[in-house]
Amino acid sequence: MKHDPATTDIVIYHNPDCGTSRNTLALIRNAGVEPHVVEYLKTPPNRALLTRLLQRMNLKLRAILREKGTPFTELGLGDPAIGDEAIWDAIAAHPILINRPIVVTPWGVALCRPSEAVLDILPLPQLGPLNKEDGEPLIDAQGRRVAIA
């Protein structure tokens, strides 16, 4: 099925303060797509939506927990005895616990860490070269993914 980048529906659950999230957004835009950007700290996905996203990513709830820069440790979420209900409650109270970015495309859903993981669910041609914010090349001048050394 051929997709027109201008009409391809993509959603990114984004944190503009996160470099990985910004790099992922840049890759989507470098494919000629302007995605629906959901700043998930301002508009967190509800439990039902997050459950559907987890199912589509084939991930368990713990797999999307973010530790760095969150109350993960203070809340004791590293304890394997903490059940999903407690994790859901923690996420509802602290959306920063959701790792990012999560991207939804017609080809799949993924937690895009590293940012170039978005290319696995975005098979549209890249329009030109692109580097990560730190200067690491992602896409070469021919629009191809740069091999990781």
C-alpha positions in Angstrom: 0.0 0.0 0.0 1.4 3.4 -1.1 1.3 6.2 1.4 1.4 9.9 0.7 3.6 11.4 3.4 1.4 14.6 3.4 -1.7 12.5 4.4 0.0 9.8 6.5 -1.4 9.8 10.0 1.3 9.5 12.6 1.1 10.3 16.3 4.0 11.0 18.6 3.7 11.0 22.4 6.4 13.6 22.8 8.3 15.5 25.5 9.9 18.6 24.0 12.5 18.6 26.8 13.8 15.1 25.7 16.6 14.9 23.1 15.5 11.4 22.0 12.0 12.6 21.5 13.1 15.7 19.5 15.4 13.5 17.3 12.5 11.1 16.7 10.3 14.0 15.7 13.0 15.3 13.4 13.1 11.8 11.6 9.4 11.8 11.1 9.4 15.3 9.7 12.4 14.3 7.5 10.1 11.8 5.9 7.8 14.6 4.8 5.2 13.9 7.5 3.9 16.4 10.0 2.7 14.2 12.9 0.1 14.8 15.5 2.3 15.8 18.4 0.8 14.9 21.8 2.8 16.5 24.6 2.0 13.6 27.0 3.0 15.6 30.1 0.3 18.1 29.3 -2.2 15.6 27.9 -1.3 12.1 29.3 -2.8 9.1 27.6 -5.4 7.5 29.8 -5.1 3.9 31.0 -7.3 2.5 28.3 -5.2 4.2 25.5 -1.9 3.3 27.1 -3.1 -0.3 27.5 -3.9 -0.5 23.7 -0.5 1.0 22.9 1.2 -1.5 25.1 -0.7 -4.3 23.4 0.2 -3.0 19.9 3.9 -2.8 21.0 3.7 -6.2 22.6 5.2 -4.8 25.8 4.4 -5.2 29.5 3.6 -2.1 31.6 7.0 -2.2 33.3 8.8 -1.9 29.9 7.6 1.7 29.4 8.6 2.9 32.9 11.2 5.7 32.8 13.6 5.7 35.8 15.9 8.7 35.0 14.5 12.1 36.1 11.3 10.6 37.5 10.1 9.6 41.0 10.6 5.9 40.0 13.1 5.2 42.9 11.2 7.2 45.5 8.0 5.3 44.7 9.8 2.0 45.0 8.8 1.0 41.4 12.0 -1.1 41.0 10.6 -3.6 43.5 9.3 -6.6 41.4 6.7 -7.1 44.1 5.0 -3.9 43.1 2.0 -4.9 41.0 0.5 -3.3 37.9 -2.3 -1.5 39.8 0.3 0.4 41.9 2.2 1.2 38.7 -0.9 2.4 36.9 -1.7 4.6 40.0 1.9 6.0 39.9 1.7 6.7 36.1 -1.7 8.5 36.6 -0.1 10.7 39.3 3.3 11.1 37.5 3.0 10.9 33.7 6.8 11.6 33.5 7.1 7.9 34.4 6.0 7.0 30.8 9.1 6.5 28.7 9.2 8.4 25.5 8.6 8.9 22.7 5.9 6.4 21.7 5.1 6.7 18.0 2.0 5.3 16.2 2.2 4.9 12.5 0.2 2.9 9.9 3.0 0.3 10.1 3.2 -0.1 13.8 3.6 1.3 17.3 7.0 1.6 19.1 8.8 3.1 22.0 11.4 4.8 19.9 14.5 4.5 22.1 16.9 5.0 20.4 15.3 7.6 18.1 16.2 5.8 15.0 13.9 2.9 16.0 11.1 5.0 14.5 12.5 4.1 11.1 11.4 0.5 11.7 7.7 1.7 11.8 8.1 4.5 9.2 9.2 3.0 5.9 8.8 6.2 4.0 11.9 7.7 2.3 13.9 10.2 4.2 14.2 13.4 2.3 17.8 14.3 3.1 20.6 14.0 5.5 19.9 14.3 9.2 22.1 14.2 12.4 21.0 13.8 16.0 21.2 16.9 18.1 24.6 15.7 19.4 25.9 15.5 15.8 25.7 11.7 15.4 24.6 11.0 11.8 21.3 9.3 11.4 20.5 9.7 7.7 23.1 10.1 4.9 22.9 12.4 1.9 21.1 9.7 -0.1 18.4 9.5 2.5 19.6 6.1 3.9 20.0 5.1 7.5 23.6 5.4 8.7 25.0 2.1 9.8 26.0 2.1 13.5 29.7 1.3 13.9 
